Amino acid sequence: MKPALFDYVMARTVPEAVEALSNAENAKVLAGGQSLILEMHLKRASTPHVVVDINRITSLGRVEVDDGVLRVGALVRHRAFEDPHAVPGPLGELFARTVVNIAHPPIRNRGTMAGSFGWAHPASEWCGLAVALDADVELAGADSTREVAARDFFKGPHETVRQPQEMITAVRWPLLSDDTGVGFVEHRRTHFCFAQVAVGATLNVRGGVIQQAKIGLVNCADRPLRAHAAEASLNGAEVGPMVDGYRVPPDHPFARAGRVAAEEDAAPIAEPYADIEYRKHAIATVVTRTLCQAAADQQTRAEAQQGDSA
Ligand SMILES: Cc1cc2nc3c(=O)[nH]c(=O)nc-3n(C[C@H](O)[C@H](O)[C@H](O)COP(=O)(O)OP(=O)(O)OC[C@H]3O[C@@H](n4cnc5c(N)ncnc54)[C@H](O)[C@@H]3O)c2cc1C
């Protein structure tokens, strides 16, 4: 189906874009267009009166690091993060493990990280990670700018605290310390489907004892979630032995954290191919596997650091 009629504004600066958003009753930002254009065509699910194209605002295409914070401008495409060295430290590795799960290369070439926050789909990998890793969303409005913690940004499927006159200018991520282990595991029906369940996690371990765990849940509720109860269940626990890097006995802390995440943190919604019981089982399994991956990564980093100092 063709989209409904709309006016088109090509903004060249952030103030120009914000002005165009403020002047229209129903205006939408066009970033990569990988979700917006689809929605405008498919059954006219989206019918903006004005489309504000931000693709000529070159300042939004930057990735910057300052004072331990990574700032990803609103025009940085998903593809930029496929190289684990694009971002310093373990965060680069975590992004690289995450981004390959987003659609396929042509979509990753155009789609933007910030666009995922604008679209706010519960199955967005970036949004789940952002909630767990204490990222912030930068917003510019007509008279002011503000930062909103990712944990407070999402209100439900495609619903956020962003006002219609505001645009996202960047997403800000705290970098991870060099000894942080990272993991990202996704479960989906076919390679190009959205996640049925995905989980991102970081682990800090000292002397085999977990000091801190952060766990982000993707498509485990109507919005991205942080698995606080599962994280708490891991505090002070010992990382016991794992089999083949992915399997642990049922009484292992990672298996327990998986069950806690499924029962206490997640609020899964039944889908045609996955009822609640199935989804809870998947959540428990994926959380456990992600923690195993993060622990293995942490172990590799610790060994490399020991090798460097020997
Ligand atoms: C086949 C297919 C598979 C996909 N699979 C996945 C997947 O597995 N995981 C995943 O996360 N995504 C997936 N996507 C979506 C894709 O990642 C999009 O790129 C992303 O959701 C939106 O980014 P975009 O830059 O294309 O945004 P656009 O399509 O341009 O915009 C999307 C929405 O966000 C708003 N928006 C965009 N940028 C801003 C901004 N700076 N300020 C305010 N509002 C803004 C727009 O107005 C619009 O409402 C898939 C898409 C397709 C077509």
The ligand as a MOL file (V3000), in Angstrom:
LIG
                    3D

  0  0  0     0  0            999 V3000
M  V30 BEGIN CTAB
M  V30 COUNTS 53 58 0 0 0
M  V30 BEGIN ATOM
M  V30 1 C 12.8450 -7.0770 8.3520 0
M  V30 2 C 13.2250 -6.2530 9.5370 0
M  V30 3 C 13.7840 -6.8760 10.6390 0
M  V30 4 C 14.1410 -6.1190 11.7500 0
M  V30 5 N 14.6900 -6.7690 12.8300 0
M  V30 6 C 15.0280 -6.0550 13.9070 0
M  V30 7 C 15.5610 -6.6880 15.0520 0
M  V30 8 O 15.7760 -7.9080 15.0890 0
M  V30 9 N 15.8520 -5.9090 16.1350 0
M  V30 10 C 15.6470 -4.5490 16.1220 0
M  V30 11 O 15.9200 -3.8890 17.1290 0
M  V30 12 N 15.1570 -3.9250 15.0610 0
M  V30 13 C 14.8250 -4.6330 13.9630 0
M  V30 14 N 14.3140 -3.9850 12.8840 0
M  V30 15 C 14.1400 -2.5130 12.9480 0
M  V30 16 C 15.4170 -1.7970 12.5440 0
M  V30 17 O 16.4560 -2.1070 13.4220 0
M  V30 18 C 15.2890 -0.2640 12.5530 0
M  V30 19 O 16.4580 0.1860 11.9660 0
M  V30 20 C 15.1490 0.4300 13.8770 0
M  V30 21 O 14.1000 -0.0830 14.6280 0
M  V30 22 C 14.7940 1.9050 13.6750 0
M  V30 23 O 15.8620 2.5950 13.2120 0
M  V30 24 P 15.7480 3.5700 11.9750 0
M  V30 25 O 16.9480 4.4450 12.0420 0
M  V30 26 O 15.5320 2.7950 10.7510 0
M  V30 27 O 14.4600 4.4720 12.3540 0
M  V30 28 P 13.2480 5.0030 11.4740 0
M  V30 29 O 12.5850 3.8780 10.7690 0
M  V30 30 O 13.6730 6.1670 10.6600 0
M  V30 31 O 12.3110 5.5140 12.6650 0
M  V30 32 C 11.6460 4.6120 13.5270 0
M  V30 33 C 10.8030 5.4050 14.5400 0
M  V30 34 O 11.6550 6.1060 15.4420 0
M  V30 35 C 11.4930 7.5190 15.3010 0
M  V30 36 N 12.8300 8.1080 15.3320 0
M  V30 37 C 13.9220 7.6970 14.6450 0
M  V30 38 N 14.9830 8.4560 14.9540 0
M  V30 39 C 14.5500 9.3650 15.8410 0
M  V30 40 C 15.1830 10.4420 16.5370 0
M  V30 41 N 16.4820 10.7380 16.3680 0
M  V30 42 N 14.4350 11.1970 17.3880 0
M  V30 43 C 13.1150 10.9260 17.5760 0
M  V30 44 N 12.4630 9.9140 16.9490 0
M  V30 45 C 13.1730 9.1480 16.0920 0
M  V30 46 C 10.8010 7.7330 13.9620 0
M  V30 47 O 10.0490 8.9210 13.9210 0
M  V30 48 C 9.9250 6.4850 13.8820 0
M  V30 49 O 8.7730 6.6490 14.6490 0
M  V30 50 C 13.9460 -4.7000 11.7620 0
M  V30 51 C 13.4120 -4.0740 10.6490 0
M  V30 52 C 13.0360 -4.8290 9.5420 0
M  V30 53 C 12.4580 -4.1240 8.3560 0
M  V30 END ATOM
M  V30 BEGIN BOND
M  V30 1 1 1 2
M  V30 2 1 2 3
M  V30 3 2 2 52
M  V30 4 2 3 4
M  V30 5 1 4 5
M  V30 6 1 4 50
M  V30 7 2 5 6
M  V30 8 1 6 7
M  V30 9 1 6 13
M  V30 10 2 7 8
M  V30 11 1 7 9
M  V30 12 1 9 10
M  V30 13 2 10 11
M  V30 14 1 10 12
M  V30 15 2 12 13
M  V30 16 1 13 14
M  V30 17 1 14 15
M  V30 18 1 14 50
M  V30 19 1 15 16
M  V30 20 1 16 17
M  V30 21 1 16 18
M  V30 22 1 18 19
M  V30 23 1 18 20
M  V30 24 1 20 21
M  V30 25 1 20 22
M  V30 26 1 22 23
M  V30 27 1 23 24
M  V30 28 2 24 25
M  V30 29 1 24 26
M  V30 30 1 24 27
M  V30 31 1 27 28
M  V30 32 2 28 29
M  V30 33 1 28 30
M  V30 34 1 28 31
M  V30 35 1 31 32
M  V30 36 1 32 33
M  V30 37 1 33 34
M  V30 38 1 33 48
M  V30 39 1 34 35
M  V30 40 1 35 36
M  V30 41 1 35 46
M  V30 42 1 36 37
M  V30 43 1 36 45
M  V30 44 2 37 38
M  V30 45 1 38 39
M  V30 46 1 39 40
M  V30 47 2 39 45
M  V30 48 1 40 41
M  V30 49 2 40 42
M  V30 50 1 42 43
M  V30 51 2 43 44
M  V30 52 1 44 45
M  V30 53 1 46 47
M  V30 54 1 46 48
M  V30 55 1 48 49
M  V30 56 2 50 51
M  V30 57 1 51 52
M  V30 58 1 52 53
M  V30 END BOND
M  V30 END CTAB
M  END
